[in-house]
Amino acid sequence: MKKFCVLMLMLSIIFQVAFAQEKADYLSVSLSPQIGEGPFLMGFSRINPNKKGEHTFQAGYPEPLTYEGEMEGFEEYLLIPNSIQYTYLNFKKGLSDESSWKGLLTMFGEEAAVIKEVTDQEHRFFVRLAVKELGEDAMQIWVDQNADDIWQAGEIYDYKKNPEDNWETGIARFPIIPVQYEDVVNGELEKVELALQLAPFMSPGNILYAYKNYQQGVLDDGLGNQTNLFLSNSFTSGYFDNTNLKAFVASTDEDWQAINAFQREFLEYGDAIQLGDEKYLIHSVDKWGTELVLRRLGEDEAWIGTQKGAQAPAIVSKTLTDEPYTMNNGKVTMLDFWGSWCGPCVAEIPLLKDVVSFFEGDRFELVGMVYDQRSAVEKFIENNGVNWKQVMHSYEGDEMDYAKVYNINAYPTTFLISADGKVLVKNDGLRGFQLYKTLCQQLDIPEESFLKHIASGEATLVFEVSDPKISGIYLTGGKFNKQKYYAYKSGDHFVRGHEWENGTEEVINVVYNLNGKQETKEITLSKEMIQEGKIIIAL
């Protein structure tokens, strides 16, 4: 009998251990608020003046205060930490049409916490500030920290321009200011506090801001696998949502501090976190970033996503010229999510033209994924000589939206997809002068071959620079008309091939950056200047 009881006890223990170690389909991670930026790259946005009534979006702005006495000369600005709540309030008050709110419902989904947790009650949805410029190099900023519209001496901050500042040193010396506003918390209106950092002088003519708040917790699968998890909302919103969250995992603070900030792998909604021998996908986050839910990838489930190594979501659509398009066609494909309204997207087009002229063929193709009005982008393409495939993110009457499928929340966003459909690169290395180097590496082509192609023509323009800080050299005018044609660094100089459009002489402009300033030099190019196939230009 004793042996039987011992046997049953052992079986019971084995059963309980096996049950306890059963892999969970969902993991919930509790996170607590932190002040600062943690492992993330800071994101900043621009503060808008309180110009009530000048734009439809500003219809719900509060009336500006009167600034007199000691506050004379101050101009009022507003911060709205939760623009979704503000848009809903305007809609309910009849200050905006239904399309604005419906657009947010489409973007976020009706079940998103930030959509469900809104109110039509009047409340203080804003943070009020006022700015007084003291010449070109100094200003005072009043921040209404107590949200009471009452000026207090301790709420005035002095800012002075330092010509030696860069982004790192400039941001580091600006104070972090606690501010309050009202928002819906667990169904009730409550005061919410954020850590505000203002950054004047860092962008000409603008005052930038960020909320220096992030979340931190411990991810534990219950099987002895633990790691630290950090969560950010890109620092420019008061809420968290699947569209703005970024996550980072690291065993210790020392682990992430040892990695260059631009080389850290930041995860987004739908990305996978490896925990032990299992992958867990980022599934959802609550409005305040206090709970992150992960879903375990099933044993027989394909890992489809936009993370490096995942199978990229399939694209079956048509081009702007109504030709059928399927992405997985045996080529390495670069997907460029862009729009003609996006300044950084447009700035890349001259460089994209260069890579298309060299790499496009049997092994590689570039596909623009357009987030824009079709008529606007078609006009832009015609005027700017864009000659690679373009696919709308969504066509009228089509339920498929590839901007959503690829979780695009910033433009431009770029992917390099392998011939068998896996994500090779996302963003990093797919912009600027790094782009051709990344493509050469992935396609196993010597970089010298690309540079030789760029330098080909009736003559090679060789730019010899007197200062190593000279960069971003491009040409306009003459053959180049209004388009930009970049010179590429080759050794200790820059090169670009040139062909004369008409005759033997042309006037071009050479534009370049030096110490943060743009310089222009007008040059007359003559075929008589060619020596051994080159024209030397000193900058």
C-alpha positions in Angstrom: 0.0 0.0 0.0 2.9 2.4 0.9 4.6 1.7 -2.4 1.3 2.4 -4.2 0.8 5.7 -2.4 4.4 6.7 -3.1 4.0 5.9 -6.8 0.7 7.9 -7.0 2.4 10.8 -5.3 5.3 10.8 -7.8 2.9 10.6 -10.7 1.0 13.5 -9.2 4.2 15.6 -8.9 5.3 14.8 -12.4 1.8 15.7 -13.8 1.8 19.0 -11.8 5.3 19.9 -13.1 4.4 19.1 -16.7 1.2 21.1 -16.3 3.0 24.0 -14.7 5.5 24.1 -17.6 3.0 24.0 -20.3 3.7 26.8 -22.7 1.3 29.7 -22.4 -0.4 30.9 -25.6 -0.5 34.5 -24.3 1.9 36.3 -21.9 1.0 39.5 -20.1 3.8 41.9 -19.2 3.3 44.5 -16.5 5.3 47.7 -17.1 5.9 50.7 -14.9 6.5 54.4 -16.0 10.1 55.8 -16.2 11.4 59.3 -16.9 13.9 59.7 -19.7 14.5 57.9 -23.0 15.9 54.6 -21.9 17.3 52.6 -24.9 15.2 54.5 -27.4 16.0 57.2 -29.9 14.2 60.4 -29.0 11.4 61.5 -31.3 10.5 65.2 -31.5 7.6 67.1 -33.0 6.7 70.7 -33.5 4.6 72.9 -31.2 1.8 74.9 -32.9 0.9 78.5 -32.0 -2.7 78.9 -30.6 -4.2 80.4 -33.8 -7.8 79.4 -32.9 -10.0 79.3 -36.0 -7.3 79.6 -38.6 -7.5 75.9 -39.5 -10.3 73.4 -39.1 -8.2 71.3 -36.7 -7.9 74.3 -34.4 -11.6 74.9 -34.2 -11.8 73.4 -30.7 -8.7 75.2 -29.3 -9.3 77.2 -26.1 -9.3 81.0 -26.4 -5.8 82.4 -25.9 -5.1 84.2 -22.7 -4.3 87.9 -22.5 -0.6 88.5 -21.9 0.1 91.8 -20.3 2.2 93.3 -17.5 5.2 91.0 -16.9 3.8 88.6 -19.5 3.6 91.3 -22.3 5.2 90.1 -25.5 4.5 86.4 -25.0 2.8 84.4 -27.8 0.7 81.4 -26.9 1.3 77.8 -28.0 -0.7 74.6 -27.3 0.3 71.0 -26.8 -2.4 68.3 -27.2 -1.1 65.0 -25.8 -4.1 63.0 -27.1 -5.1 64.2 -30.5 -7.5 61.3 -30.9 -9.6 62.5 -27.9 -9.4 66.0 -29.2 -10.7 65.0 -32.6 -13.6 63.0 -31.0 -14.5 66.0 -28.9 -14.6 68.3 -31.9 -16.7 65.8 -33.8 -19.2 65.5 -31.0 -19.4 69.3 -30.6 -20.0 69.8 -34.3 -16.7 71.6 -34.9 -15.5 69.1 -37.5 -17.3 66.8 -39.9 -17.6 63.0 -39.4 -14.9 62.1 -41.8 -12.1 63.1 -39.4 -13.3 60.8 -36.7 -14.1 58.0 -39.2 -10.6 58.3 -40.6 -9.2 57.6 -37.1 -11.6 54.6 -36.6 -10.3 53.2 -39.9 -6.7 53.8 -38.9 -6.8 52.4 -35.4 -9.7 50.1 -35.4 -12.9 50.4 -33.3 -11.5 48.0 -30.6 -8.3 50.0 -30.0 -8.2 51.2 -26.4 -7.3 54.7 -27.4 -10.5 54.8 -29.5 -12.8 53.2 -27.0 -11.6 55.3 -24.0 -12.8 58.7 -25.1 -15.4 61.2 -23.7 -17.6 64.0 -25.0 -17.3 65.8 -21.6 -15.5 69.2 -21.6 -12.1 68.8 -20.0 -8.6 70.3 -20.2 -7.2 68.3 -23.0 -4.2 70.6 -23.6 -1.1 72.0 -22.1 -0.7 75.8 -22.4 2.6 77.5 -23.1 3.7 81.0 -24.1 7.0 82.1 -25.8 8.8 85.4 -25.8 11.7 85.8 -28.1 14.7 87.8 -26.8 16.6 88.4 -30.0 17.8 85.6 -32.3 19.7 83.6 -29.7 17.4 83.6 -26.6 13.8 83.2 -25.5 11.7 82.7 -22.4 9.0 80.0 -22.3 6.1 79.9 -19.8 4.8 76.4 -19.2 1.5 76.2 -17.3 2.6 73.2 -15.2 -0.3 73.4 -12.8 -2.9 73.6 -15.6 -4.6 76.6 -13.9 -3.9 79.4 -16.5 -2.1 81.4 -13.7 1.4 82.6 -14.4 3.9 81.8 -11.7 7.6 82.8 -11.7 8.8 79.2 -11.3 7.1 78.3 -14.5 9.3 80.6 -16.7 12.2 78.9 -18.4 15.2 80.6 -20.0 16.6 79.1 -23.2 19.8 80.3 -25.0 21.2 79.2 -28.3 24.6 77.6 -28.2 26.3 77.5 -31.7 28.3 74.5 -30.6 25.2 72.4 -29.8 24.4 69.2 -31.8 21.4 67.1 -31.2 23.0 65.2 -28.3 24.5 68.1 -26.4 21.6 70.4 -27.1 18.9 68.1 -25.9 20.9 67.0 -22.9 21.1 70.6 -21.4 17.3 71.3 -21.8 15.3 70.8 -18.6 12.6 68.2 -18.2 9.3 69.9 -17.0 6.4 68.1 -15.4 3.1 69.1 -16.9 -0.6 68.1 -16.4 -3.6 67.6 -18.6 -6.9 65.6 -18.4 -7.7 62.3 -20.1 -9.9 59.3 -19.6 -8.3 56.8 -17.2 -10.3 53.6 -16.5 -13.5 55.3 -17.7 -13.1 58.4 -15.6 -11.6 61.8 -16.4 -8.4 62.2 -14.4 -5.3 64.4 -14.3 -2.4 62.9 -16.2 1.3 63.9 -15.8 3.9 63.9 -18.5 7.6 64.8 -18.5 7.9 67.5 -21.1 11.2 68.5 -22.8 11.3 71.5 -25.1 14.0 72.0 -27.7 14.1 75.5 -29.2 16.9 76.4 -31.7 17.3 72.8 -32.8 15.2 73.3 -35.9 15.2 76.8 -37.5 11.9 78.6 -36.9 10.4 75.8 -34.8 10.1 74.9 -31.2 10.3 71.1 -30.8 8.9 69.0 -28.0 9.0 65.4 -26.6 7.5 63.6 -23.7 10.4 61.9 -21.9 8.3 59.0 -20.7 8.8 55.3 -21.3 7.8 52.0 -19.7 9.9 49.1 -18.3 9.0 45.6 -17.1 10.2 42.0 -17.0 9.1 39.4 -19.5 8.8 36.0 -17.9 7.4 32.9 -19.7 7.1 31.0 -16.4 9.7 28.4 -17.6 12.7 30.2 -16.2 13.3 32.5 -19.2 13.3 36.2 -18.3 14.4 39.4 -20.0 13.9 43.1 -19.5 11.4 44.8 -21.7 11.2 48.5 -22.5 8.3 50.2 -24.3 8.1 53.6 -26.0 5.3 55.5 -27.8 7.8 57.5 -29.9 7.8 60.3 -27.3 5.3 62.6 -29.0 1.9 61.3 -27.7 0.4 60.9 -24.3 -1.0 57.4 -25.1 0.2 54.0 -26.3 -1.3 52.1 -29.3 -0.3 49.4 -31.7 0.5 52.2 -34.3 3.0 54.1 -32.2 4.6 51.5 -29.9 8.3 50.5 -30.0 9.7 47.7 -27.8 13.2 46.8 -26.9 14.5 43.7 -25.1 17.8 43.4 -23.2 19.0 41.2 -20.3 20.6 44.2 -18.4 21.0 47.9 -18.8 24.6 47.3 -19.6 23.6 45.1 -22.5 21.7 47.8 -24.4 24.1 50.7 -23.4 26.9 48.8 -25.0 25.1 48.8 -28.4 25.2 51.9 -30.6 21.8 53.6 -30.5 21.4 53.4 -34.3 22.1 49.6 -34.3 19.6 48.6 -31.6 16.7 46.5 -32.9 13.5 48.2 -32.0 10.4 46.1 -32.3 6.9 47.1 -33.4 3.4 45.7 -33.3 3.4 42.1 -34.8 7.2 41.7 -34.4 8.5 38.6 -32.6 10.4 38.3 -29.3 12.5 35.2 -28.8 12.0 33.7 -25.4 13.7 30.4 -24.8 12.9 28.3 -27.8 9.7 30.1 -28.6 8.7 33.2 -30.5 6.1 35.5 -29.0 4.5 38.2 -31.2 3.6 41.6 -29.9 -0.2 41.4 -29.8 -1.6 44.5 -28.0 -0.9 47.3 -25.5 -3.2 49.2 -23.2 -3.7 53.0 -23.5 -1.1 53.8 -20.8 1.6 51.3 -21.7 1.2 49.5 -18.4 0.3 46.1 -20.0 1.8 44.5 -23.1 0.3 41.2 -24.3 2.3 38.8 -26.4 1.0 35.8 -28.4 3.0 32.6 -28.8 3.7 31.7 -32.4 2.1 28.3 -33.1 4.3 25.3 -33.8 2.9 25.0 -37.4 2.2 28.7 -37.8 4.3 30.5 -40.4 6.2 33.5 -39.1 4.8 36.3 -41.3 5.8 39.9 -40.5 8.0 42.8 -41.3 10.8 41.9 -38.9 14.2 40.8 -40.3 14.0 37.0 -41.0 10.2 36.9 -41.2 8.3 35.9 -44.3 7.1 39.2 -45.7 3.4 39.6 -46.2 2.4 38.8 -49.8 1.5 41.6 -52.2 -0.9 40.8 -55.0 -2.1 44.0 -56.6 -1.6 46.2 -59.7 0.6 49.1 -60.6 -0.5 52.6 -61.4 -0.4 51.6 -65.1 -2.9 48.8 -64.3 -0.4 46.0 -64.8 -0.8 43.0 -62.4 1.9 42.9 -59.7 2.9 40.1 -57.4 5.9 40.6 -55.2 7.4 37.2 -54.9 8.7 36.9 -58.4 12.2 35.5 -57.8 13.8 38.9 -57.5 15.3 40.8 -54.5 12.7 43.5 -54.0 13.0 46.9 -52.4 9.6 48.2 -51.1 9.6 52.0 -50.6 6.5 53.2 -48.8 6.3 56.9 -49.7 4.1 59.8 -50.8 4.6 63.0 -52.9 3.6 65.0 -49.8 6.5 63.6 -47.8 9.6 65.8 -47.9 12.1 63.1 -46.8 10.6 60.7 -49.4 11.0 63.1 -52.2 14.6 63.9 -51.1 15.5 60.3 -51.7 14.3 60.1 -55.3 17.6 61.2 -57.0 19.4 58.4 -55.1 16.7 55.9 -56.0 17.1 56.9 -59.7 20.8 56.1 -59.4 20.3 52.6 -57.9 17.5 51.8 -60.4 19.8 52.7 -63.3 22.4 50.3 -62.1 20.7 47.4 -60.2 17.3 47.0 -61.9 17.1 43.9 -63.9 16.7 40.1 -63.5 17.9 40.0 -59.9 16.5 43.3 -58.4 13.5 45.6 -58.6 12.4 48.7 -56.8 8.7 49.1 -56.1 7.1 52.3 -54.7 4.2 51.6 -52.3 2.3 54.9 -52.6 0.3 56.4 -49.7 -1.1 59.4 -51.6 -4.0 60.6 -53.8 -3.6 58.8 -57.1 -4.0 62.0 -59.2 -1.3 63.8 -57.1 1.3 61.0 -57.3 0.7 60.4 -61.1 1.4 64.1 -61.7 4.5 64.0 -59.5 5.8 60.9 -61.3 5.4 62.5 -64.7 7.0 65.7 -63.7 10.0 64.1 -61.9 10.9 61.2 -64.2 10.1 58.4 -61.7 10.5 55.3 -63.9 10.1 52.3 -61.5 6.9 50.4 -60.6 4.4 52.1 -58.3 1.6 50.4 -56.4 -1.0 52.2 -54.4 -1.2 51.1 -50.8 -4.9 50.6 -51.4 -7.1 51.1 -54.4 -10.7 52.5 -54.3 -13.1 49.7 -53.6 -10.3 47.4 -52.5 -10.4 46.1 -48.9 -6.7 45.3 -48.9 -4.5 48.1 -47.4 -0.8 47.3 -47.6 0.2 50.2 -45.4 -1.7 48.4 -42.6 -0.5 45.0 -43.6 3.1 46.2 -43.3 2.3 48.3 -40.1 3.5 51.6 -41.6 3.4 54.4 -39.2 6.1 56.7 -40.6 7.2 57.7 -44.1 9.4 56.8 -45.7 9.6 53.2 -44.6 11.7 50.8 -46.7 12.1 47.0 -46.8 14.5 44.8 -48.7 12.9 41.4 -49.5 14.8 38.3 -50.6 14.1 36.4 -53.7 12.2 33.8 -51.6 10.2 36.4 -49.8 12.0 36.9 -46.5 12.7 40.3 -44.9 16.4 41.0 -45.3 16.6 44.7 -44.2 14.1 47.2 -42.7 15.0 50.9 -43.1 18.6 50.7 -41.7 21.0 51.0 -44.6 18.3 51.7 -47.2 18.5 55.4 -47.3 21.0 58.0 -48.5 24.5 57.0 -49.7 24.3 53.8 -47.7 21.7 52.4 -50.0 23.9 51.4 -52.9 26.4 49.8 -50.4 23.6 47.7 -48.9 22.4 46.6 -52.3 25.9 45.7 -53.4 26.4 43.6 -50.2 23.0 41.8 -50.6 23.5 41.1 -54.3 27.2 40.3 -54.0 28.3 43.1 -56.4 31.5 45.1 -55.8 30.9 48.7 -54.8 33.4 49.8 -57.3 31.1 48.6 -60.1 28.4 50.9 -59.0 30.8 53.9 -58.6 32.2 53.2 -62.1 28.6 53.3 -63.5 27.9 56.6 -61.7 31.1 58.1 -63.0 30.5 57.1 -66.7 29.7 59.6 -69.4 31.5 61.9 -71.8 33.5 63.1 -68.8 33.8 62.2 -65.2 33.4 65.2 -62.9 35.9 64.8 -60.0 35.2 67.1 -57.0 38.3 67.6 -54.9 37.3 69.0 -51.5 39.4 71.3 -49.4 37.5 70.5 -46.2 36.7 67.0 -45.1 33.4 68.3 -43.7 32.1 69.0 -47.2 29.2 66.5 -48.0 26.0 66.1 -49.9 27.3 67.4 -53.2 24.7 67.5 -56.0 24.3 69.2 -59.4 21.5 71.2 -60.9 21.0 73.3 -64.0 22.2 72.7 -67.5 21.7 69.0 -68.5 20.4 68.4 -65.0 17.6 71.0 -65.3 15.8 71.2 -62.0 16.6 67.7 -60.9 19.3 66.8 -58.4 22.1 64.5 -59.4 24.4 63.5 -56.6 28.1 63.0 -56.6 29.3 59.9 -54.8 32.4 59.6 -52.6 35.2 57.6 -54.2 38.4 57.6 -52.2 39.2 61.1 -51.0 37.0 62.8 -53.7 33.5 62.7 -55.2 32.6 61.7 -58.7 29.7 62.0 -61.2 29.5 61.3 -64.9 28.4 64.0 -67.2 27.2 64.2 -70.8 26.5 67.5 -72.6 23.0 67.9 -73.7 23.6 70.5 -76.4 26.9 71.9 -77.8 30.1 71.8 -75.9 29.4 74.2 -73.0 27.0 74.2 -70.1 26.5 76.2 -66.9 25.6 74.1 -63.8 25.2 74.7 -60.1 27.2 72.6 -57.6 25.5 72.6 -54.2 27.1 71.1 -51.1 26.9 71.2 -47.3 29.7 72.7 -45.2 29.4 73.0 -41.4 25.7 72.7 -41.6 25.3 75.4 -44.2 24.4 75.0 -47.9 26.8 76.5 -50.4 26.4 77.0 -54.1 29.0 77.3 -56.8 28.2 78.1 -60.4 30.5 76.4 -62.9 30.8 76.5 -66.7 31.6 73.1 -68.1 33.3 72.9 -71.4 34.5 69.9 -73.3 37.9 71.6 -73.6 38.3 71.2 -69.8 38.4 67.4 -70.2 41.8 65.8 -69.4 42.2 62.0 -69.5 38.4 61.7 -69.4 38.0 63.9 -66.3 37.2 67.4 -65.3 38.6 68.4 -61.9 36.5 70.8 -59.8 37.9 72.2 -56.6 35.5 72.9 -53.7 
